[in-house]
Amino acid sequence: MKLYSLSVLHKGSTKANLLKAAYDLSSFSFFQRSSIQEFMTFTSALIVERSALGSRASIKEQEYLCHVYVRNDNLGGVVIADSEYPSRVCFTLLDKVLDEFSRQVNSIDWPSGSPATVQYTALDSHLAKYQNPREADAMTKVQAELDETKIILHSTMESLLERGEKLDDLVQKSEHLGNQSKAFYKTARKQNSCCEIM
Protein backbone atom coordinates (compact mmCIF):
# COMPACT_ATOMS: atom_id res chain seq x y z
CA MET A 1 0.00 0.00 0.00
CA LYS A 2 1.45 3.31 -1.05
CA LEU A 3 0.47 6.94 -1.60
CA TYR A 4 2.28 8.64 -4.46
CA SER A 5 0.71 12.07 -4.70
CA LEU A 6 -1.44 14.48 -2.71
CA SER A 7 -2.59 17.63 -4.52
CA VAL A 8 -4.80 20.62 -3.70
CA LEU A 9 -6.32 22.41 -6.69
CA HIS A 10 -8.81 25.17 -7.44
CA LYS A 11 -11.49 24.26 -9.99
CA GLY A 12 -11.88 27.27 -12.23
CA SER A 13 -14.55 27.79 -14.89
CA THR A 14 -12.38 26.29 -17.65
CA LYS A 15 -9.39 24.65 -15.97
CA ALA A 16 -8.03 23.53 -12.63
CA ASN A 17 -5.22 25.46 -10.99
CA LEU A 18 -2.64 23.55 -8.91
CA LEU A 19 -2.22 25.25 -5.54
CA LYS A 20 0.01 22.82 -3.68
CA ALA A 21 1.24 19.25 -4.13
CA ALA A 22 3.37 16.64 -2.39
CA TYR A 23 4.88 13.54 -3.99
CA ASP A 24 6.52 10.35 -2.80
CA LEU A 25 8.19 8.89 -5.87
CA SER A 26 10.98 7.02 -4.07
CA SER A 27 9.79 3.70 -5.48
CA PHE A 28 10.49 4.88 -9.05
CA SER A 29 13.80 5.17 -10.84
CA PHE A 30 15.54 8.51 -10.31
CA PHE A 31 15.44 9.22 -14.05
CA GLN A 32 11.68 8.58 -14.26
CA ARG A 33 10.63 10.71 -11.30
CA SER A 34 10.26 14.07 -13.07
CA SER A 35 8.17 12.56 -15.88
CA ILE A 36 6.00 10.67 -13.40
CA GLN A 37 5.52 13.81 -11.31
CA GLU A 38 4.44 15.78 -14.39
CA PHE A 39 2.04 13.00 -15.37
CA MET A 40 0.52 12.92 -11.87
CA THR A 41 0.14 16.72 -11.85
CA PHE A 42 -1.53 16.65 -15.28
CA THR A 43 -3.83 13.76 -14.28
CA SER A 44 -4.82 15.47 -11.02
CA ALA A 45 -5.73 18.71 -12.83
CA LEU A 46 -7.67 16.84 -15.53
CA ILE A 47 -9.66 14.85 -12.97
CA VAL A 48 -10.60 17.97 -10.98
CA GLU A 49 -11.59 19.82 -14.18
CA ARG A 50 -13.96 17.02 -15.17
CA SER A 51 -15.45 16.39 -11.72
CA ALA A 52 -18.66 18.08 -10.60
CA LEU A 53 -18.74 20.36 -7.56
CA GLY A 54 -19.53 18.49 -4.34
CA SER A 55 -18.47 15.13 -5.75
CA ARG A 56 -16.14 12.33 -4.74
CA ALA A 57 -14.85 9.69 -7.11
CA SER A 58 -12.20 7.03 -7.55
CA ILE A 59 -10.73 6.63 -11.01
CA LYS A 60 -8.52 3.73 -12.05
CA GLU A 61 -5.54 4.62 -14.24
CA GLN A 62 -3.39 1.58 -15.06
CA GLU A 63 -2.37 0.10 -11.67
CA TYR A 64 -3.12 3.34 -9.78
CA LEU A 65 -6.28 4.71 -8.22
CA CYS A 66 -6.91 8.45 -8.31
CA HIS A 67 -9.26 9.59 -5.54
CA VAL A 68 -10.78 13.02 -6.07
CA TYR A 69 -12.93 15.25 -3.90
CA VAL A 70 -14.17 18.59 -5.23
CA ARG A 71 -15.97 20.71 -2.66
CA ASN A 72 -18.79 23.15 -3.41
CA ASP A 73 -16.42 26.10 -2.85
CA ASN A 74 -14.32 24.98 -5.90
CA LEU A 75 -11.50 23.62 -3.77
CA GLY A 76 -10.45 20.13 -4.87
CA GLY A 77 -8.03 17.49 -3.76
CA VAL A 78 -6.56 14.43 -5.44
CA VAL A 79 -4.75 11.46 -3.93
CA ILE A 80 -2.97 9.04 -6.23
CA ALA A 81 -2.35 5.66 -4.60
CA ASP A 82 -1.83 2.06 -5.56
CA SER A 83 -4.89 -0.13 -5.93
CA GLU A 84 -4.39 -1.81 -2.52
CA TYR A 85 -4.65 1.43 -0.52
CA PRO A 86 -8.08 1.76 1.20
CA SER A 87 -10.22 4.39 -0.54
CA ARG A 88 -12.00 5.34 2.70
CA VAL A 89 -8.66 6.42 4.18
CA CYS A 90 -7.91 8.48 1.04
CA PHE A 91 -11.18 10.37 1.34
CA THR A 92 -10.58 10.92 5.06
CA LEU A 93 -7.19 12.40 4.18
CA LEU A 94 -8.72 14.62 1.49
CA ASP A 95 -11.38 15.91 3.92
CA LYS A 96 -8.74 16.72 6.50
CA VAL A 97 -6.34 18.40 4.06
CA LEU A 98 -9.00 20.50 2.32
CA ASP A 99 -10.49 21.68 5.63
CA GLU A 100 -7.06 22.58 6.95
CA PHE A 101 -6.07 24.26 3.67
CA SER A 102 -9.25 26.37 3.55
CA ARG A 103 -8.61 27.57 7.13
CA GLN A 104 -4.98 28.51 6.47
CA VAL A 105 -5.15 29.91 2.91
CA ASN A 106 -7.57 32.71 2.06
CA SER A 107 -10.10 31.78 -0.64
CA ILE A 108 -9.26 35.01 -2.51
CA ASP A 109 -5.82 33.49 -3.28
CA TRP A 110 -7.17 30.22 -4.69
CA PRO A 111 -7.90 31.28 -8.33
CA SER A 112 -4.50 32.92 -8.84
CA GLY A 113 -2.37 30.85 -6.46
CA SER A 114 0.52 28.59 -7.40
CA PRO A 115 2.69 26.11 -5.48
CA ALA A 116 5.35 28.81 -5.10
CA THR A 117 3.01 31.49 -3.70
CA VAL A 118 0.68 29.44 -1.50
CA GLN A 119 1.91 29.21 2.09
CA TYR A 120 0.76 25.76 3.15
CA THR A 121 3.43 23.31 4.26
CA ALA A 122 1.50 20.40 5.78
CA LEU A 123 1.06 18.30 2.62
CA ASP A 124 4.43 16.54 2.88
CA SER A 125 3.82 15.58 6.51
CA HIS A 126 0.29 14.33 5.71
CA LEU A 127 1.63 12.28 2.79
CA ALA A 128 4.30 10.74 5.02
CA LYS A 129 1.90 10.09 7.92
CA TYR A 130 -0.74 8.42 5.75
CA GLN A 131 1.72 6.04 4.04
CA ASN A 132 0.66 3.50 6.67
CA PRO A 133 -3.15 3.65 6.78
CA ARG A 134 -3.26 1.63 10.01
CA GLU A 135 -1.28 4.23 11.92
CA ALA A 136 -2.88 7.30 10.36
CA ASP A 137 -6.54 6.36 10.48
CA ALA A 138 -8.16 5.27 13.74
CA MET A 139 -10.90 3.28 12.00
CA THR A 140 -8.39 1.33 9.91
CA LYS A 141 -6.32 0.67 13.02
CA VAL A 142 -9.36 -0.70 14.86
CA GLN A 143 -10.28 -2.80 11.80
CA ALA A 144 -6.74 -4.23 11.68
CA GLU A 145 -6.91 -5.09 15.38
CA LEU A 146 -10.30 -6.76 14.83
CA ASP A 147 -8.87 -8.76 11.93
CA GLU A 148 -5.94 -9.90 14.10
CA THR A 149 -8.35 -10.84 16.91
CA LYS A 150 -10.49 -12.76 14.42
CA ILE A 151 -7.41 -14.67 13.19
CA ILE A 152 -6.46 -15.53 16.77
CA LEU A 153 -10.04 -16.58 17.51
CA HIS A 154 -10.15 -18.79 14.42
CA SER A 155 -6.87 -20.49 15.34
CA THR A 156 -8.11 -20.97 18.90
CA MET A 157 -11.35 -22.48 17.60
CA GLU A 158 -9.40 -24.77 15.27
CA SER A 159 -7.23 -25.98 18.14
CA LEU A 160 -10.35 -26.50 20.27
CA LEU A 161 -11.94 -28.49 17.47
CA GLU A 162 -8.78 -30.57 17.09
CA ARG A 163 -8.78 -31.16 20.83
CA GLY A 164 -12.51 -31.96 20.62
CA GLU A 165 -11.84 -34.50 17.89
CA LYS A 166 -9.13 -36.07 20.02
CA LEU A 167 -11.52 -36.16 22.98
CA ASP A 168 -14.15 -37.81 20.78
CA ASP A 169 -11.59 -40.46 19.85
CA LEU A 170 -10.85 -41.03 23.54
CA VAL A 171 -14.55 -41.32 24.38
CA GLN A 172 -15.02 -43.85 21.58
CA LYS A 173 -12.02 -45.81 22.80
CA SER A 174 -13.31 -45.71 26.37
CA GLU A 175 -16.74 -46.92 25.22
CA HIS A 176 -15.01 -49.67 23.29
CA LEU A 177 -12.88 -50.37 26.36
CA GLY A 178 -16.02 -50.34 28.51
CA ASN A 179 -17.66 -52.94 26.28
CA GLN A 180 -14.52 -55.08 26.40
CA SER A 181 -14.27 -54.75 30.18
CA LYS A 182 -17.96 -55.71 30.57
CA ALA A 183 -17.35 -58.77 28.42
CA PHE A 184 -14.23 -59.56 30.47
CA TYR A 185 -16.21 -59.14 33.71
CA LYS A 186 -18.94 -61.50 32.50
CA THR A 187 -16.39 -64.06 31.39
CA ALA A 188 -14.51 -63.73 34.65
CA ARG A 189 -17.73 -64.23 36.64
CA LYS A 190 -18.57 -67.33 34.68
CA GLN A 191 -15.08 -68.62 35.24
CA ASN A 192 -15.20 -67.82 38.93
CA SER A 193 -18.63 -69.41 39.34
CA CYS A 194 -17.30 -72.64 37.87
CA CYS A 195 -14.49 -72.62 40.39
CA GLU A 196 -16.81 -72.16 43.37
CA ILE A 197 -18.91 -75.23 42.54
CA MET A 198 -16.00 -77.52 42.57
ABEGO torsion letter per residue (X at the ends): XBBABBBBBBBBAABBBBABBBBBAAABBAAAAAAAAAAAAAAAAAAAAABBBGBBBBBBBEABBBBBBBBAAGBBBBBBBBAABBAAAAAAAAAAAAAAAAAABBAAAAAABBAAABBBAAAAAAAAAAABAAAABAAAAAAAAAAAAAAAAAAAAAAAAAAAAAAAAAAAAAAAAAAAAAAAAAAAAAAAAAAAAX
